[in-house]
Amino acid sequence: MEKGERIFVAGGGMIGQALLRRLRENGFTALLSEGTAGLELADQGAVLEFFTKERPAYVLLTSVKVGGILANSNFPADFIYTNIQSQTNVIHAAWRSGVKKLLFLGSSCIYPRECPQPMKEAYLLTGRLEPTSEPYAIAKIAGIRMCQSYRRQYGADFIVAVPADVYGPGDDFDPETGHVLPALLSRMHHAKMKNEPEVTIWGTGAPRREALHVDDLAAACLFLMERYSELEMINVGGGRDTAISEMAQAVKEATGYRGKIIYDKSRPDGMPRKLLDSSRLEKLGWRPSIGLTEGIKQTYHWYKENLAK
């Protein structure tokens, strides 16, 4: 990417903010975001007008609406509509306006619930999805196929990256809507402050998750924009996963919470395991640099400085 050309980061939140930080750190100055533009990505007319007027050369397209098991269960219509509508508008407008390159971010929930581990890119659509995240996963799969279709039919340089579960500064720490790791951080912090004797976690604690720090993901995205241009999507992870129970223990140590962790086995676990096979990305020369223990500590520090009450 040329540092003087316009780059549009579509989708705000944690990943969008991390991408903007990384771009600035690397000397990119002509940065656009829906926040600064006052843009509603679900508004097709507004998105087309934005691309026609601003003419970004590159697009980094993240999720518009994300959340954990509870949020996905409570708001399935919001997850499927908002993400499909927004990503469709951006991808089509990017093609119509002649964007040089677009990166679309998928999600590890696109893989089958009973997927062989680690999950290779070729396993997409080889089995049934996890019911608790199906609407969001379907939206992501639609975006993946759309990018691939525009590459096939029009020769558009649209690529797809599928990250592991992302966490870090700027995450959603609300226990009602956030993913497991940030929700655990906020819940254990409040339990510590209120001197509560125990914290209850949904499920058995046995499912395994691969966690990727958002700053590592941002670095991987810029790496792929420079080094990758293929039809097939590519996984972004570090090749290691952790049981929810082990993750909870690491959060407990980082927050200094001294109470008990209770597992509510009547609640759903979600997918049994989500470990990506990121060997293709590793062969290109990229691996994450932030370990889980260090990343949890960094994230908790950010949380205390910015959100904790």
Sequence and secondary structure as in RCSB ss.txt:
>XXXX:A:sequence
MEKGERIFVAGGGMIGQALLRRLRENGFTALLSEGTAGLELADQGAVLEFFTKERPAYVLLTSVKVGGILANSNF
PADFIYTNIQSQTNVIHAAWRSGVKKLLFLGSSCIYPRECPQPMKEAYLLTGRLEPTSEPYAIAKIAGIRMCQSY
RRQYGADFIVAVPADVYGPGDDFDPETGHVLPALLSRMHHAKMKNEPEVTIWGTGAPRREALHVDDLAAACLFLM
ERYSELEMINVGGGRDTAISEMAQAVKEATGYRGKIIYDKSRPDGMPRKLLDSSRLEKLGWRPSIGLTEGIKQTY
HWYKENLAK
>XXXX:A:secstr
  TTS EEEES HHHHHHHHHHHHHTT   EEEHHHHT  TT HHHHHHHHHHH  SEEEE  SS   HHHHHH 
HHHHHHHHHHHHHHHHHHHHHTT SEEEEE  GGGS TT  SSB GGGTTSS   GGGHHHHHHHHHHHHHHHHH
HHHH   EEEEEE EEE TT    TTTS HHHHHHHHHHHHHHTT SEEEEES S  EE EEEHHHHHHHHHHHH
HH   SS EEE  S  EEHHHHHHHHHHHHT  SEEEEETTS   SSEE B  HHHHHHT      HHHHHHHHH
HHHHHHT  
